[in-house]
Amino acid sequence: MNASSLRRHEVTLLPESSRVIIRPFIPADHHHVTTVIGRAMALTEAEVACELKTVLAEFQDRHLEIESVLLAHFKTVSHFVFTQRSLTRERKLLIGALFSGEYALESAAIFNPSIVPHPDQSDAPAGGLRFIMSLRATGEGHISSIEFRTGTIASDGGIAVDSVSRFVSAPEIIPDPSYQKDRFRIKMHEMDCDDRHADAVLAPLGKRFTRSDLESSMSAVRHESQPMTHELKHTLGCVEWLADSNYELRFSDSLAISERIIFPVSANEANGIEDARFVRFVDDDESVTYYATYTAYNGHDILPQLISTDDFLRFHILTLNGGGVQNKGMALFPRRIAGRYAMLSRQDNENLFIMFSDRPDLWSDPELILRPAAMWESVKVGNCGSPIETEAGWLVITHGVGPMRKYSLGAVLLDLEHPTRIIGRLVEPLLAPVGLDREGYVPNVIYSCGSLVHGGNLILPFAVSDRATTIASVSLDELLAALQPCTH
């Protein structure tokens, strides 16, 4: 379609180095840890107070509730403290500061956005819409996390993103989360755990159980299975990994949405939470859940995972199960189709597939629906977020990779009732990197993780060259009219 049909909005989100959180900074060498603690223990109380005053004067205004974070980091190393005497709060805070460091979440990039309607539309303007946009923030070491922005689409199509404070806060990790036994059993089987030992751990537990319940059962199995075999050690290791990978987060409702950060928690996402594709999912009973698929990366392997939340305050993180959980770019449809969940995926790093399931965490039997066609997508195609329901069909914004690893955006239309069938496709890109959009951390890349339709327009946030984010919009009718019919 004609590039002039696109409206580029005057919204640009650039990486901001001053938005920082406090992370643990703990040497791997235990002797080094005890040496540092020893230096802090050698100080008098007056010296502790003076040093702490200096630290707080320099860093307190950069963080919300800095003292609670420093105390948490002290607790992490407290077993190295070689004294039986009680420590003052000031000394604990100073020791915590010695094992802490600031991390600039978005110092390298803020990109790959998705957008959903805000769950609270009470202050939306007449004819307008409040939205939440998720973003992939990347800092030192290319570690990625999820940030959020809020904003408004006006009745005339104008878009404004709310201003943000400099503060960013990590959530509380719920200490005793709950699990579903059937999900646990499925994943453990996929991980080639010994079924006998897995059954021994899970058998005493109910359909839902807590981490405390699981730890008690594992302890009992260890006690009853001496000497420990290699198979049992492997199974118990799998259980702990799986429990660590399924967790719950909770933010204070006093935080603005833009002050909430989802930073890697489990070992399988230690090097990043990448490309979250949020979607507002409406179930058959009209209940609403916000889901997001994302890619967990540990520095070597990727693992697609699932986030669910009702309010953007409490988040449930789940591993995805089934033989269809492969590669990046899984995107959930916003409702069931014929009673089943549906998911787009890219199984082979080249083509687009679709899967159906009775549950949102279990996926298998992928079916190929779209191959590269035009030269601008001849290397591979994938989705740019969840399908959008229109009267004409399911609109899927795609990305295509062509010569010189150039990423462009396209679009396809799937049949509403039978989304395995492609009924329309753009021949030319909807959006391609040109001019300054070509320059950045990864040149020649235009990418998005989710759009929405409002007021007859497709609202399309997108990243430019893996560095910054902007927003475009286009008439939905014009876009649909530009789709060329597909006969196969």
Secondary structure, DSSP 8 states (H G I E B T S, - for coil): --GGG-EEEEEEE---TT-EEEEE---S-HHHHHHHHHHHHTS-HHHHHHHHHHHHHHHGGGSSSHHHHHHHHHHHHGGG---SS---HHHHHHHHHHTEEEEETTSSEEEEEEEEE-S--TT--TT-EEEEEEEEEE-GGG-EEEEEEEEEE-TTS-EEE----S--B--EE-SS-EEEHHHHHHHHHHTT--HHHHHHHHTTS-SEEEHHHHHHHHHHHHHHS-S--HHHHHHHHHHHHHHHHSEEEE--TTS-GGGB-B---SGGGTTBEEEEEEEEEE-TTS-EEEEEEEEEE-SS-EEEEEEEESSSSEEEEEE-BSTT--SS--EE-SS-BTTBEEEEE-SSSSSEEEEEESSTTB----EEEE---SGGGSSEEEESSS-EEETTEEEEEEEEE-GGG-EEEEEEEE-SS-TTSEEEE-SS-SB---GGGG-SSSSSBEE-S--EEETTEEEEEEEETTTEEEEEEEEHHHHHHHSEE---
